[in-house]
Amino acid sequence: FKVAKAIGVAGYLIFFVTTIPMCIMTVCKLYNDRKQIVNSQVGWTVSAAKARAERVHVFASVVLTVAHALKATQQTIWFVALLTKDEKVQATMISLYAVSNALTSFAEPILLLISSRALRKE
């Protein structure tokens, strides 16, 4: 069980190191693109529509990244509690597993329900 948990935590640590910086860079790129669109007068309508669609994609990716980051944090704390044999923290993390699992399971379908028709078709 500890080996399986260690493999899972290693995957979550790789997730933290790769996905969260990529998410931050994407948000920064979107911000810079919006500044360029505002500063340019040519192609405002096409660029604004494209920026709006990209904003929806970035919002969805940020929400999903945060949901998975919460689950990864919960799993990592659970693993540390397992190694340190802290039964109180283990019990708390086990009880919170359903919450983090529900977030990661239902975040994407809910995002699709509240998003535009074009995004749902993609």
Buried (B, 14 or more C-beta within 10 A) or exposed (E): EEEEBEEBBEEBEEBBEEBBEEBEEBBEEBEEBBEEBEEEEEEEEEBEEEBEBBBBBBBBBBBBBBBBBBBBBBBBBBBBBBEEEBEEBBEBBEEBEEEBEEBBEEBEEEBEEEBEEEBEEE
